[in-house]
Amino acid sequence: MVSVKSKLTTDKGENMKSIEQVRSEEFGDVYTMEQFADMVEADTIIPYDGNGYFHDGERKTNVSVWTRDLTWDDIKDYPYVVWYNK
């Protein structure tokens, strides 16, 4: 099985905001997909803690990171996760 972290490559070009820009515009905590995958893998973030939504570098989606039927193709274009603690 190939891990999510091994597939993390995104090139959205000049329109994609940096993580610092996204953080300044969002109320929640913003993580790269790699950071978020590391935290989930280490059980430092679990569904009970809150919810996260994918961000494509331009805008946040309404797709929860806990949606069970997502595939790599569904999330490969989202370099960030915006996380909201409960």
N, C-alpha and C positions, 0 to 999 in steps of 0.2 A: 504494500500500500504506500502510495506517495503522500507525504505530508503536505499540508497547506503551505507551510513555510517554504518548502522547496520550490513551490510554484509562484512565489510572490515576485512578479515583475509587472510593472505598469508604466506605460508611456503615453500620457494624455497630452503631451506637448506643452505649449506655452500657456494654455488656458487653465491648467491645473494649478491650484493654490498650494503653497507650501503648508506644512503642518502648523507652522506658527500663524499663518494667515487664517487657517481654519479654526485654530484655537481662539483667536481673537474674535471670531464671529459666532462661535457656538457657546451655549450655556454649559453643556456637559464637558466631560474630559475627552480629549481627542488622542487616539493612539494610532500608530501605523498598524496595518494588518499583521505584520510580524510581531510587534509588541503585544497586540491583543492575543494572537495565537499562542505566544509564549505564556501569557498569564492564564489562559484557559487550560493549556497543557499542564501547568503547575498547580491548577486548582486555586489560584489566587482570585479568580473571578468565576462565579457560578451564577446560574439563573436566579437564585434567591437574592443575590446582591443588587440586581437592577436589570437594566436593559440597554442594549447598544443597537445602533443603526448604522448601516453602511453609508459612507460618504465618498463621492467620486472625485473629489478635489474641486468641485464646483458647487455641489449642493448635497444635502443630506437626503437619504431615501426614507421611506416608511417601512423598510424591510428589516425586521428584527434579526439580530445575529443568532438568536435561538431558534429560528425557523428550521425545523428538522429536515425538510425535503430539499434544501438548497444543494446545488452541485457546484463544482469549481467553476463551470461556465457561467453560473448565475452571479458569482461574486468576484470574478477575476479582474474586473475593471474598477474595483473599489479599493483604493490604497489606504483608506482611513476608516476607523470606527469611532463614532461619537457615543460615549458611554454616560448613562444617567444612573446614579446610585438611587436605591429606594429610600 
